Amino acid sequence: MIEPTPSMQPPPFDADDFRWMRRALDLAAHARDADDEVPVGAVLVRDRVALGEGWNRSISLHDPSAHAEIMALRAAGKSAGNYRLTGSTLYVTLEPCAMCAMALVHARVARVVYAAPDPKTGAAGSVFDTLVSPHHNHRVEVCHGLLADEAAELLRDFFRRRR
């Protein structure tokens, strides 16, 4: 009998994880519908309370750093009164890029749960492993795949419409 390895185990998602990822999906749909932005949403949670929410706004704000994760971190920092967001979890519908991953490391976010992988620029395991790099003084737990099909479908539909 083969013993299961950690990579063979399903990620440890609970009801709260589903709740917050559903909120991130709602924010992704808002990005698409209200701002005609790439549909990515993010919610930063600590102690079962949303500290900050965000959706992609790079196009509408003319700001290359206005990714959903960064917007959620900015809102959470203001809400918490601190740029350090220890003990928090970020729920995001697309795997963070390198910019967002480093912001999460600097903010000392404890955990990132993402839905769909980003095989072109993902920095949480797809292309880079920034969040768990031993070169940093903080590592972020990464869980992925929660509601991935729904998140991927939002993205596929968005880009299909634009072609």
C-alpha positions, 0 to 999 in steps of 0.5 A: 500500500502506498502511503499518501504524501502531503502533495497527494492530500486535498487542501484543508478547506473548511466552510469559512474558506468557501464563504470567503472565496465566494465573496472573492468571486463576487468581487471578481464579477464586480470588477468585470461588470462595473469596471470592465476589468480583468475579473479578479477579486480578493478578500483579506480576513483575520479572526473571521472578519474581512479587514479589506476587499479589492478587485482589479482596478489597474485599467480604471485607475491607470495604476499597474499596481492596482491588482485585487490583492494590493487593493485588499492589502491597502484597505486592510492596512487602513482598517487594522491601522498597521501594514503588518497583517499577521494572522490573516488569510488572503482569498483571491480568485487568481494565483498572485503575481510576483508583485502581489506575492512580495507585498503579501510577504512584507505584510506578514500575511499568514496564508493565501488561498487562491482559486485558479492557477496562473501558468504565465505569471503565478508566484505561488507555485506555478512559475515562481515560489515567492511566497515560500522562498527560503530567501525571505524572513517570512513564508506564507502558507499556500492553499490552492484550487478552491472553486478554481473552475468558477474562477477560471470560467470567469476569466475565460469568458472575460477574455473570450468576449474581448477577442 
